[in-house]
Amino acid sequence: QVQLVESGGGLVQPGGSLRLSCATSGFAFNDYAIGWFRQVPGKEREGISCISGSGGSTWFEDSVKGRFTISRDNGRNTVYLQMDNLKPEDTAVYYCARAASRFIPAQNPIMESAFISWGQGTQVTVSS
């Protein structure tokens, strides 16, 4: 059974940091790119980052570039999203998702339709 479980969300002040984790099971982890999306009420889910199966390629949406870092530990079947210099507009539910292949989808930005399995989400709130 394929599972993706996000953790690490919470309340943080502007300028602070959080590290989200996406723990996976039930599939050959190295064979799939993993992406991070976020969603606020009333808006579509937006792709913000993705990492290839090998970890050698990454992609970031412009609004998080330079502030967020994505990495993966293929020994622990886990992907991390390090979020620094957080802003109130980063407040959202964050989801990780498994792509259909080991490659980052050839889209800019990445789209939900290219991902085949999803976690349940973790809330990130940036507020003073």
Salt bridges, closest charged atoms under 4 A:
ASP31 OD1 - ARG102 NH2 3.35
GLU46 OE2 - ARG38 NE 2.70
ASP62 OD1 - LYS65 NZ 3.04
ASP73 OD2 - ARG76 NE 3.69
ASP90 OD1 - ARG38 NH1 2.89
ASP90 OD2 - ARG67 NH1 2.73
GLU112 OE1 - ARG45 NH2 3.06
